[in-house]
Amino acid sequence: MNKAQIYTMASCPYCQKAKKLLKALNIEFSEIDVTNSFVEMQKTLGEKFSLKDISTVPQIILNDKYVGGYDDLEGYYKKNNLADYLQ
């Protein structure tokens, strides 16, 4: 079963779009609101996935693989490249 983590903020329209797309793809996800812990999220994801300059939400992890933001998720979906992230 495919599982995702999505780091969001309440006022973020791209977060809503990402959650809608994940639901449409029948991918279960857990949502982590980082409104009050954005810097902590930057550090945690930066260390775990060797990333620099995380400056936006959502941040999407699919089956423990870093996808990126909404534009990345949508791009992989439209190009049929999500298979690399799915089980």
Sequence and secondary structure as in RCSB ss.txt:
>XXXX:A:sequence
MNKAQIYTMASCPYCQKAKKLLKALNIEFSEIDVTNSFVEMQKTLGEKFSLKDISTVPQIILNDKYVGGYDDLEG
YYKKNNLADYLQ
>XXXX:A:secstr
  EEEEEE TT HHHHHHHHHHHHTT EEEEEE TT HHHHHHHHHHHHT     SS EEEETTEEEESHHHHHH
HHHTT GGGT  
